[in-house]
């Protein structure tokens, strides 16, 4: 049983969610912490997701996960106990595939081995762009230098980054994310990456279109102040930060991004959202 004091504290800080019709949830750091064995659910998150699904609110999941195909990623979450459908999950790789096809681009990939199947059917023999994702151990000097050589050799270099996170949390600690390596290639090649995924406005807008809701009718719950909360806010969506995952106390004093509310975890956020709904 959750304490009444804690629930009321969450409600008082979550008046921003009054009247919302839809909720977007970040996944890693909000639903679970990744790591050995695929990761572990954050306490109370499985039940919190179920309560949202049963509430009548429109629910979507928005992730920058690029170490698995979307199908394998959802399978992993279902094994943890989350009842989630692939069609409700928005991730960068499928969005990028549409862009590559529309623009007739052939990518050089610097991504995790398990993500490569997402690019089946795309020609790669004569790359005219570079795609970088969370490649984990594939972020070697050799592989980064190869991506650099492709970019620097193009007359009009194009760099796509599947997100721009600085770091994320696994069960054994914090890990560098794709944004760090994106910045290295930007600097070396004097190019501005096209970010696909959070915090890209186009990414959030694609989720809104699928929900058939207006920005003011939706709240985003995430652990990443800049990419989850700030990205959503720039689209007119309310942004709530949970104090799990990559959250740090210094986030609450960020000079340019201020969450509409802060809560201890997803369970507390759902308590408040459902209280305001009723």
Secondary structure, 3 states (H helix, E strand, C coil): CCCHHHHHHHHHHCHHHCCCCEEEECCECCCEEECHHHCEECCCHHHHHHHHHHCCCEEEEECCCCCCCHHHHHHHHHHHCCCCCHHHEECHHHHHHHHHHHHCCCEEEECCHHHHHHHCCCCCCCCCEEEECCCHHHCCHHHHHHHHHHHHCCCCCCEEECCCCCEEEECCEEEECHHHHHHHHHHHHCCCCEECCCCCHHHHHHHHHHHCCCHHHEEEEECCHHHHHHHHHCCCCEEEEECCCCCCHHHHHCCCCCCCEEECCHHHHHHHHHHHHC
